[in-house]
Amino acid sequence: MNPFTNPLWAGLGTGLSGGLLAGLFGIGGGIVMVPLLGLFLGLDQHRAQGATLAAMLLPTGLPAVLQYRRRGVQTSLPLVGVLILAFLFGITGGALVANHIPSGVLRWGFASFLVYLSLRTFLRKEVSPVDRGEAPFDLQGQWTWGLPSGLLAGVVSGLTGLGGAMVVIPLLASKLRMTQHEAQLTSLMMLLPPIGLPGVYVYAKAQGGLPWLVIGAVAVGFAVGGFIGAHWATRTQGARLKQVYAGFVLLMALIVILRR
């Protein structure tokens, strides 16, 4: 049997890939797990997105968070709380809308969003802690930008199956003047609670259930990959990390476009 079509091995490989990206870039892993679940197991866009959200319900990003903290990267717990609160409202609405959009249209919209995100990330100027001054980052903007960032992240997560970090990281970096590492740690901490539960419920109900064996394998692979990815990220300069991130997002958009 081809290991790439075996649900267990395909799930483990998909989770490992998503975890590596989560540790490296602070994202939820959906950017790669959604296309790979469709490519290896033939899941349509809706089921792949629902399965990805379900795999992220467990605190699979904890090894990556601990690795960032061990390397001295800082963030704000109140900001994480604000992001989580707003995210929960946004993801329910996004998931409800997504299940009324044809799979083909949803796939092309997903790919278009990835292309936009890649260009936006590549053009963004990386913040230097030296230029920023003594303050760790703009704490006064936690509510001003935290609420809309979390809400938008939730809507995008429900629509596309991404963890929401695709929106949160660029906004935190540009609006709160966080470094790439700080924004990524904040994003990973936001994903530790089961904030995707409302979206998973909507997808599972609309699709008549989800592939739980695959989801379990994805979760295990993700935890392992997250630790390895975070180890690499904390040893890579923020500007270079941002460039690699932008290039990979563009590659994932191409995979989504080419998949039938």
Backbone hydrogen bonds, N-H to C=O, Kabsch-Sander energy under -0.5 kcal/mol:
donor,donor_aa,acceptor,acceptor_aa,energy
5,T,2,N,-1.7
6,N,2,N,-0.7
10,A,6,N,-3.1
11,G,7,P,-2.0
12,L,8,L,-2.5
13,G,9,W,-2.7
14,T,10,A,-2.3
15,G,11,G,-2.7
16,L,12,L,-2.6
17,S,13,G,-2.1
18,G,14,T,-2.5
19,G,15,G,-2.9
20,L,16,L,-2.3
21,L,17,S,-1.8
22,A,18,G,-2.4
23,G,19,G,-2.7
24,L,20,L,-2.2
25,F,21,L,-3.3
26,G,22,A,-2.4
27,I,21,L,-0.6
32,V,29,G,-1.3
33,M,29,G,-2.5
34,V,30,G,-1.9
36,L,32,V,-2.0
37,L,33,M,-2.4
38,G,34,V,-1.4
39,L,35,P,-2.4
40,F,36,L,-3.1
41,L,37,L,-1.3
42,G,38,G,-0.9
43,L,37,L,-1.5
48,A,44,D,-2.6
49,Q,45,Q,-2.0
50,G,46,H,-2.3
51,A,47,R,-2.6
52,T,48,A,-2.0
53,L,49,Q,-2.1
54,A,50,G,-2.1
55,A,51,A,-2.1
56,M,52,T,-1.0
57,L,54,A,-1.6
60,T,58,L,-2.8
62,L,59,P,-1.7
65,V,61,G,-2.2
66,L,62,L,-2.5
67,Q,63,P,-1.6
68,Y,64,A,-2.2
69,R,65,V,-2.5
70,R,66,L,-2.2
71,R,67,Q,-1.1
71,R,68,Y,-0.5
72,G,69,R,-1.8
73,V,68,Y,-1.9
80,V,76,S,-1.9
81,G,77,L,-2.3
82,V,78,P,-2.2
83,L,79,L,-2.4
84,I,80,V,-2.3
85,L,81,G,-2.3
86,A,82,V,-2.2
87,F,83,L,-2.3
88,L,84,I,-2.0
89,F,85,L,-0.8
90,G,86,A,-1.7
91,I,87,F,-2.5
92,T,88,L,-0.8
93,G,89,F,-1.0
94,G,90,G,-2.2
95,A,91,I,-2.4
96,L,92,T,-2.0
97,V,93,G,-2.0
98,A,94,G,-2.3
99,N,95,A,-1.6
100,H,97,V,-1.7
101,I,98,A,-1.7
106,L,102,P,-2.5
107,R,103,S,-2.3
108,W,104,G,-2.1
109,G,105,V,-2.3
110,F,106,L,-2.3
111,A,107,R,-2.3
112,S,108,W,-2.4
113,F,109,G,-2.1
114,L,110,F,-1.8
115,V,111,A,-2.0
116,Y,112,S,-2.2
117,L,113,F,-2.5
118,S,114,L,-2.4
119,L,115,V,-2.1
120,R,116,Y,-2.4
121,T,117,L,-2.5
122,F,118,S,-2.3
123,L,119,L,-1.8
124,R,120,R,-1.0
132,R,128,S,-2.0
133,G,129,P,-0.9
138,D,176,L,-2.4
139,L,137,F,-1.6
141,G,138,D,-1.1
142,Q,139,L,-1.6
145,W,141,G,-2.6
146,G,141,G,-0.7
146,G,142,Q,-1.2
147,L,143,W,-1.3
149,S,145,W,-1.7
150,G,146,G,-2.6
151,L,147,L,-2.5
152,L,148,P,-2.6
153,A,149,S,-2.3
154,G,150,G,-2.1
155,V,151,L,-2.1
156,V,152,L,-2.5
157,S,153,A,-2.4
158,G,154,G,-2.5
159,L,155,V,-2.1
160,T,156,V,-2.5
161,G,157,S,-2.6
162,L,156,V,-0.5
167,V,164,G,-1.3
168,V,164,G,-2.0
169,I,165,A,-2.3
171,L,167,V,-1.6
172,L,168,V,-2.9
173,A,169,I,-2.3
174,S,170,P,-2.1
175,K,171,L,-3.1
176,L,171,L,-0.6
176,L,172,L,-1.2
178,M,172,L,-1.5
183,A,179,T,-2.5
184,Q,180,Q,-2.0
185,L,181,H,-2.3
186,T,182,E,-2.3
187,S,183,A,-2.1
188,L,184,Q,-2.3
189,M,185,L,-2.3
190,M,186,T,-1.8
191,L,187,S,-1.2
192,L,189,M,-1.1
195,I,193,P,-2.4
197,L,194,P,-1.6
200,V,196,G,-2.3
201,Y,197,L,-2.4
202,V,198,P,-1.9
203,Y,199,G,-2.4
204,A,200,V,-3.0
205,K,201,Y,-2.1
206,A,202,V,-2.3
207,Q,203,Y,-2.5
208,G,204,A,-0.5
208,G,205,K,-0.5
209,G,204,A,-2.8
212,W,210,L,-1.5
215,I,211,P,-2.1
216,G,212,W,-2.4
217,A,213,L,-2.0
218,V,214,V,-2.5
219,A,215,I,-2.1
220,V,216,G,-1.9
221,G,217,A,-2.3
222,F,218,V,-2.3
223,A,219,A,-1.8
224,V,220,V,-1.5
225,G,221,G,-2.5
226,G,222,F,-2.7
227,F,223,A,-1.4
228,I,224,V,-1.6
229,G,225,G,-2.8
230,A,226,G,-2.3
231,H,227,F,-1.8
232,W,228,I,-1.8
233,A,229,G,-2.5
234,T,230,A,-2.3
235,R,232,W,-1.2
236,T,233,A,-1.9
241,L,237,Q,-2.4
242,K,238,G,-2.2
243,Q,239,A,-1.7
244,V,240,R,-2.3
245,Y,241,L,-2.2
246,A,242,K,-2.2
247,G,243,Q,-2.0
248,F,244,V,-2.2
249,V,245,Y,-2.2
250,L,246,A,-1.7
251,L,247,G,-1.7
252,M,248,F,-2.3
253,A,249,V,-1.8
254,L,250,L,-1.7
255,I,251,L,-2.0
256,V,252,M,-2.2
257,I,253,A,-2.0
258,L,254,L,-2.3
259,R,255,I,-1.7
